[in-house]
Amino acid sequence: MRSRIEVLHGVNLDMLGKRPNEIYGSFSLSELEYKIESFADELSLEVSCFQTNSEGEFVERLHRARELADGLILNPGAWTHYSWAIHDALEIAAMPAVEVHISDLTAREDWRQQSVIRDQCILTVAGEGVEGYRTALSALRGELVKNAEQAVDGDE
């Protein structure tokens, strides 16, 4: 089973550690990515991380996703709430994806309740902090195993 996961961090995620700790925690992006890599190792997954503050670069990365990975974890930041370009690029990627948010969006401003990518994802994880990425990786691993088993069954 192929098991490459691409983790895409969007706008302002490079500012972790400088944003309000009560919402985002005190960890930096590099500390978060180290934890994600550790979680992936525990689950026997290969992981690569990407961060950009450019919506166009985020979309371009999604356009190349099938070359890079078998599943996606996305935390687009504020783009989650309005970027139909990211929605469409995720639809084009046509692969298992999990939406992750460090904070609990349901306890925040009304405009954060909207996710334009949710319908393209197998799961949305919010409010679990760093652990949300472990949840996302586990869900993707399960989805990839299920898809591999279905492919084998279909070949018989």
N, C-alpha and C positions, 0 to 999 in steps of 0.2 A: 504494500500500500504506500503510495506517495503521500507525504505528509508535510508539505511546505506551507507555512502560514505567513502571510504578509500583514504586518500591523501598520496601519496608516494613521498618523496623528496629524490633526489639522491645526487650524489657526489658533495661535496663542498657547498651544501646548508646550512650546519651547520655553514658556515663562513659568512653568511649574516651579514652585519654591519661592516665587516672587509674587504669587497671587494669594488671595486670602486663605490662610491655613485652615480656617474653620469650614471652608467649602471644598478646597482642593487638596488639603494635606500639606505637609512641609517638604515633601520629596521633590527632587528635580526630575527632569525628563530622563536624564541618563540613569538616575537611580531607578526610575520606573522601568526603563527598558532592560536594565540588569535583572530586575525581578521577573519581568515577562520572559526573558531568556531562561531563567531558572525554572519557572513554571513549565515552559515548553520542554526543557530537558527531562523533567519529572514525567511528562506525558509522552516522551519519545517523539517529539515534534521538532522540526526545523523551523526556526522563526527568523524573520528579518524585519527590521523596523525602519520606518520612513516618516519624516516630519517636514511639513512645509507650511508657510504662511501665505502661499500663493494658491488660490483656488484652481487656477489653470494647471499648475504642476500636480495638484492632487488628482484632477481629472485625467491628466496624461498618465499618471501612475496606474490609475484604474484601467485605462485603455490597454496597458501592458500587463495587467494582472495575471492573465492566463499563462504568460511566459514565465512568470516569477513564482507563482504559488498555486496551491490547490484549494485554499480557503483564505478568507480575509477577516480581519478585525479592524473596524473603523471607529475612530473617535474624531469626527470632523470638527469638533468644537462648535462654535456658533453657526457654521455652515449647515449643521444638522437641521436647523429650523427654517431654512429658506433656499438652499441651493438645489434647484432642480437640475442643474448641470451635473452635480455629483450623483443625484438620483439616477439620471439617465446613464451616466458612465458606469454606475454599479449594475444597472440593468444589462448593459452591453457586456460587462464582465461575466455575467451569468454563472456565478459560482457561489458556493456557500459563504455567507458573510454574517458576522455578528456586530451589532452596534453596541459600543461601550461608552459610558459616561462615568467619570469619577464621582461626580456629585449626584445627589438625588434630585432629578429635574422636577419631580412632582411637588417638591417642597420649595420650589423657587418661583421666579416670575412667570406670569401667564404665558408669555411668548415662548418660554422654554418648553412648554408642554407639547408643542408641535414638532414632529420629526418627519421630514419629507423622505427619509431613506428607510424608515421602519418596515414598509411593505416589501422591501427588497432583501430583508434580513431574516434569518431563521430564528433570531433571538435578539432582544434588547436587554442589556444589563446596565443598571444605573444605581448609583448610591452605594456601591460596594468598595469604593476606593480602588487601591491596587488589586485587591482580591477579585474585583470584577474581571480582570484580565485572565485570571485562572479559570473563572467560570466560563468565560468566552472560549478559551482554548479547549476546555473539556467538552463543551458543546460542539465545537468544530470537529474535534477528534471523533466524537460519536457520530456526527453527520458523515464524515469521510469514511468511517468504517462501514456504516449503513450503506452508503453509495457503492463502496467496493463490493460488499456482499450482494447487492442487487445486480451489479454488473456481472458477477460470477454466475448468479442464478439465471440471468438472462442469456448467458452463453451456453447454458446446458440444453 
